[in-house]
Amino acid sequence: MRDLLAGIVLLVCALMFVLATPGLDVMPDRTLASVRERNALGRHQPQWWVWFAVRAAEGNRGLRLPVTRALKVVERPLGLEQDWTAFSEPTRIVRRLEVAVDGDLVYRSGDSEYAWRRSTLRNRRVLPVVSDACQRRTEGHWLAAWLVALVRKDLPDARRVEIRCTRADFPGDESEPTLVLAAEAPAWQVQP
Amino acid sequence: MTARWWARWVASCLAPTDARVLAAVRIALCLVLALDILDVLRLGLVDSLLGDDAWPVVVGLLGALALAGLGVLPGPALVAAVVASAWLGAHFPAGDRAIDRLLRTAMLVVALGGSASRWSLVGRRRDAIPAWPTMLLAFLVALACLDAGVARLMDDPGWLGGRGEPAMYRLACDPLIGRLDPVAWQHRMPLFRVGGWLLVAFELGAPLLLTRWSRWWALFGVAVHLAAALVTDAGLMAWGMLALYPVFLAPWVLGQAGAAATTSEPATPPRDRAG
């Protein structure tokens, strides 16, 4: 019994390590699969590095990924599918979300002067939605429709809501809009 | 050789360890997760983010966390909390982050590890439990931190660079997640540069959490996570990680507290010598 328990603990540690193998967990399936891709790497990196990277990619494809795919059967129902790249790197671009009601700015990310529903929009479940929309990983329609509903609840006299994402190269620089969605009474249909 | 290694592994998995360590993790985990879901309730986000049908699950999750935190059937309660949390994550995938999944894994380990042995309302008191649950939690934290560091450097080697604006500055002053004013803090670049180096040093050195230096490295980690909580709106990402740190620090803190209690007790009077 003691050996069985210790064996299970060892197996769990090994599986955790396979799932999270540092460096490989962020490597896409087809990395360095083609000769062209390997040659391209060889033009910028020394041969020993190419050899190492190709072996790592092949090991990932042949050994690690089959195990991680098999484990998804257990991971998915319990929501354990781990993204091991937590604490990810912020973008180099300065992006902000802005909400304007009837032409007046009411919210701007990171600006205490325009702080309508700040706690809601900074909630850790909402932040990724804002971030995805402003980085154009999503179209932003769900976020816009949700914000419009919040504005109509808080400011029933509002006639027009505009949601903008802006970008600038450096804080304080002139920013330009990258996404503009608006909705107007009475239809409140979100449109670009 | 292999047999001796295996015997050592079995012995270390089953070595008796202070049951209060796992109990501290159980309570801390339940507390941070309950506060996280209470924040969702406070902001009225259940209907809009999670859906009308999420109410029973949210109430169930809070109930399970309360039971587990109090030590009433913590095993089944934590498993129920994992299932409820996974359900909520599946209903709003955008808000289900890496830290949610990490904490669900940790909850399963705590659920199976006999955490009700101490600091629980119900349950048979045991002062020592086998070490394997705390070993697994320590391994999980070390692996998560190491991976974060490797991914960070692969993503942007600029974390180690000495030129340009430091990555830590961009993180702390990013209007979407950071709390610091980018213009007001742009004259403190050396501070952010050193902060970035320290962060990467902690993450790449995370395997030290599995060695005899674990408590010192864990103190470093506590400082890193507290700094993240202060300068960003990362929320559960920082507090959730901190909830796992009793694994490294509780044995030390409890040991110090025990030693202090022993020395503060009145000394036993010496026995009279016969004759």
Interface residues (C-beta under 8 A of the other chain):
Chain A: R2 D3 L5 A6 V9 L10 V12 C13 M16 F17 A20 P22 G23 D25 V26 P77 L78 G79 L80 E81 Q82 D83 W84 T85 A86 F87 S88 E89 P90 T91 R92 V94 R95 R96 L97 R108 S109 G110 D111 S119 T120 R122 N123 R124 R125 V126 L127 P128 V129 V130 S131 D132 C134 W146 A149 L150 F170 P171 G172
Chain B: W6 W9 V10 C13 L14 D36 D39 V40 L43 L45 S48 L49 V82 V83 S85 A86 W87 G89 A90 F92 A94 G95 D96 R97 A98 I99 D100 R101 L102 R104 T105 L108 P130 W132 M135 L136 F139 L140 L143 A144 L146 D147 A148 G149 V150 A151 R152 M154 D155 D156 W159 E165 A167 R170 L171 C173 D174 P175 L176 I177 G178 D181 P182 V183 Q186 A228 D233 A234 G235 L236 M237
